[in-house]
Structure formats: C-alpha cells, structure tokens
Amino acid sequence: MATKIRIIGIDPGSRVTGYGILDTDGFRHVYVASGYIPVEGDDLPQRLGVIFQEVSKIIDQWHPETMAIEQVFVNRNVDSALKLGQARGAAICAGVQANLGVDEYAPRAIKKAVIGSGAADKQQIQIMMQKLLGLEQKLQSDEADALAIAMCHANHSHVRKIGILHGSRRGRWV
C-alpha cells in the first residue's frame, strides 16, 4: 500500500455505538478492527460519559489519523434524534480531544458510497462490508455501519485529494 491513512468510523447511538477502523491508500481499504460499545444505564449523561471514555480508549489503542461519523437524521421521533445528537457529540469530543479531524456524512451518502444505493438496508451493509473487506466473521450491524462510514470517508478523502468535489456542499457530503 502506498501512503496510507488510518480512519476510525463511528456509528453513534445512545444504546450501542459502533466503531470500525480501516487503513487506506484511497484505492485499497484494509480492515484493522471493529466492534461496538454497549452503552448501559438509564441516565443519559452517564451513557454519554461511557461513549466518550470508550471511544477515547479505542483511539488511544489504534491511533487513527482521522474520524468519520454519521450525521443525525430526524425521522419521526425527535427525542431519539436529540439523544443520537448527544451521542454523536460525545464521540466527536473524544476525536477532537485526540486532535483528529472529524468529517460527517449523511446516512444516504454512506449507503450510496458502499452499496451504490442510498436506500440500502442494514443487512445489505453487513454483507457488503464483509465481502469488500474479505472478512470471514459476520459483522454486528453497528460495527458494519461504522466500517461503511470509514470506507465512505476513505473514498471521499481520495476524491478530495485528486480535486474532484462533485456532491460536496459546504464540506459535508450529501
């Protein structure tokens, strides 16, 4: 692999936060690690603290150079979107504290980058990430989503390096 960069992808959640780490040269993506953080407890501030601490530990262990995270989307439940936003904030703070650049991607952009369709479901993402990364083990859905976020960032980062910025609006990919 030529010049490589290590990316951590985060699929935030107030109950389960997924993470995926890839090494990439912009063309080839190599699996490094993935998993999920079960976030227990009824007290939201305590759960946010767990997300911050655990993401910080993962960053300390694997030393990524950059972070990619899914943007919040509001479906029907505004309360869930607010909690998701707070979980994102806890993970982003861990990345910023470690001096990582943080890029955000819309869920449809992530799905389109790795599946080819912005309407892909979770099972399709799991299967595609397993195939694209040559993994034998089945991925849990949150870790597969996190790996997809990292791969989306790797693809867009490479595109930015060569100067093709189609689809970018104010630094966010849509």
C-alpha positions as CSV (number, residue, x, y, z in Angstrom):
1,M,0.0,0.0,0.0
2,A,1.3,3.5,-0.9
3,T,0.8,6.3,1.6
4,K,-1.8,5.1,3.9
5,I,-4.1,6.8,6.4
6,R,-5.9,5.2,9.3
7,I,-9.6,6.1,9.7
8,I,-12.0,5.4,12.5
9,G,-15.7,5.4,11.6
10,I,-18.3,5.9,14.3
11,D,-21.9,4.8,14.1
12,P,-23.2,6.7,17.1
13,G,-26.1,5.6,19.3
14,S,-27.2,6.2,22.9
15,R,-27.6,2.5,23.5
16,V,-25.0,1.0,21.1
17,T,-22.1,2.8,19.4
18,G,-20.3,1.0,16.6
19,Y,-16.7,1.6,15.5
20,G,-14.7,0.5,12.6
21,I,-11.1,1.1,11.7
22,L,-9.6,0.9,8.2
23,D,-6.2,1.6,6.7
24,T,-6.5,3.0,3.2
25,D,-4.4,4.5,0.4
26,G,-7.6,5.8,-1.2
27,F,-8.0,2.8,-3.5
28,R,-7.5,-0.3,-1.3
29,H,-9.1,-0.5,2.1
30,V,-7.6,-2.8,4.7
31,Y,-9.6,-3.9,7.8
32,V,-7.9,-3.1,11.1
33,A,-10.5,-3.6,13.8
34,S,-14.2,-3.1,14.5
35,G,-16.7,-3.6,17.3
36,Y,-19.4,-1.9,19.3
37,I,-19.8,-0.3,22.6
38,P,-22.8,-1.4,24.6
39,V,-24.0,1.7,26.4
40,E,-25.8,0.6,29.6
41,G,-27.8,2.6,32.1
42,D,-30.9,4.7,32.3
43,D,-29.1,8.0,33.0
44,L,-28.3,9.7,29.7
45,P,-25.3,11.8,31.0
46,Q,-23.7,8.6,32.3
47,R,-24.2,6.9,29.0
48,L,-22.6,9.9,27.2
49,G,-19.7,9.6,29.5
50,V,-19.3,5.9,28.6
51,I,-19.3,6.8,24.9
52,F,-16.7,9.5,25.4
53,Q,-14.4,7.2,27.5
54,E,-14.7,4.1,25.3
55,V,-14.2,6.0,22.0
56,S,-11.2,7.7,23.7
57,K,-9.7,4.3,24.6
58,I,-10.2,2.9,21.1
59,I,-8.5,6.0,19.6
60,D,-5.6,5.5,22.1
61,Q,-5.3,1.9,21.2
62,W,-5.5,2.1,17.4
63,H,-4.1,5.7,16.7
64,P,-6.3,6.7,13.7
65,E,-5.4,9.9,11.9
66,T,-9.0,11.0,11.2
67,M,-12.5,10.3,12.2
68,A,-15.7,10.0,10.2
69,I,-19.2,10.0,11.8
70,E,-22.8,9.7,10.7
71,Q,-24.9,12.8,10.7
72,V,-28.1,13.0,12.7
73,F,-31.3,12.5,10.8
74,V,-34.7,13.2,12.1
75,N,-37.3,10.5,11.2
76,R,-40.4,10.6,13.3
77,N,-39.1,10.6,16.8
78,V,-37.5,14.0,17.7
79,D,-36.5,12.7,21.2
80,S,-34.5,9.9,19.6
81,A,-32.8,12.3,17.2
82,L,-31.8,14.5,20.1
83,K,-30.3,11.6,22.0
84,L,-28.5,10.5,18.9
85,G,-27.1,14.0,18.5
86,Q,-25.8,13.9,22.1
87,A,-24.2,10.5,21.5
88,R,-22.5,12.0,18.4
89,G,-21.3,14.9,20.4
90,A,-19.7,12.6,23.0
91,A,-17.9,10.6,20.3
92,I,-16.9,13.8,18.4
93,C,-15.4,15.3,21.6
94,A,-13.3,12.1,22.0
95,G,-12.0,12.6,18.5
96,V,-11.3,16.3,18.9
97,Q,-9.5,15.7,22.2
98,A,-7.2,13.3,20.4
99,N,-6.6,16.0,17.7
100,L,-8.4,14.1,15.0
101,G,-10.1,15.8,12.1
102,V,-13.8,14.9,12.1
103,D,-15.9,14.6,8.9
104,E,-19.6,14.0,8.9
105,Y,-21.6,12.0,6.3
106,A,-25.4,11.7,5.7
107,P,-26.7,8.2,6.0
108,R,-27.8,8.1,2.4
109,A,-24.3,9.2,1.2
110,I,-22.7,6.4,3.3
111,K,-25.0,3.7,1.8
112,K,-24.5,5.0,-1.7
113,A,-20.7,5.0,-1.3
114,V,-20.5,1.4,-0.3
115,I,-23.7,-0.2,-1.7
116,G,-24.5,2.0,-4.7
117,S,-27.9,2.8,-3.4
118,G,-28.9,5.3,-0.7
119,A,-31.9,3.1,0.2
120,A,-29.8,0.0,1.3
121,D,-30.9,-1.8,4.5
122,K,-28.7,-2.8,7.4
123,Q,-28.4,-6.4,6.3
124,Q,-27.1,-5.3,2.8
125,I,-24.5,-3.1,4.5
126,Q,-23.4,-6.1,6.7
127,I,-23.0,-8.4,3.8
128,M,-21.2,-5.8,1.6
129,M,-18.7,-4.8,4.2
130,Q,-17.9,-8.4,4.9
131,K,-17.3,-9.0,1.2
132,L,-15.5,-5.8,0.4
133,L,-13.1,-6.3,3.4
134,G,-12.7,-10.1,2.9
135,L,-13.9,-10.9,6.4
136,E,-15.0,-14.4,7.3
137,Q,-16.7,-13.4,10.5
138,K,-20.3,-11.9,10.4
139,L,-20.3,-8.3,11.5
140,Q,-22.8,-6.9,14.0
141,S,-24.9,-4.2,12.3
142,D,-23.5,-1.2,14.3
143,E,-19.9,-2.2,13.5
144,A,-20.7,-2.9,9.8
145,D,-22.3,0.6,9.7
146,A,-19.1,2.1,11.3
147,L,-16.9,0.4,8.8
148,A,-19.1,1.7,6.0
149,I,-18.7,5.2,7.4
150,A,-14.9,4.8,7.4
151,M,-15.0,3.5,3.9
152,C,-17.2,6.3,2.7
153,H,-14.7,8.7,4.2
154,A,-11.8,6.9,2.6
155,N,-13.5,7.2,-0.8
156,H,-14.4,10.8,-0.4
157,S,-11.0,11.7,1.0
158,H,-9.3,10.2,-2.1
159,V,-11.7,12.1,-4.3
160,R,-10.8,15.4,-2.5
161,K,-7.1,14.7,-2.9
162,I,-7.4,14.4,-6.7
163,G,-9.6,17.5,-6.8
164,I,-13.0,16.2,-7.8
165,L,-15.5,17.6,-5.5
166,H,-18.8,16.6,-7.0
167,G,-21.5,16.2,-4.4
168,S,-19.9,18.3,-1.7
169,R,-21.8,21.1,-0.2
170,R,-20.1,23.2,2.4
171,G,-17.6,20.5,3.4
172,R,-20.4,17.9,4.0
173,W,-21.2,15.0,1.8
174,V,-24.8,14.6,0.9
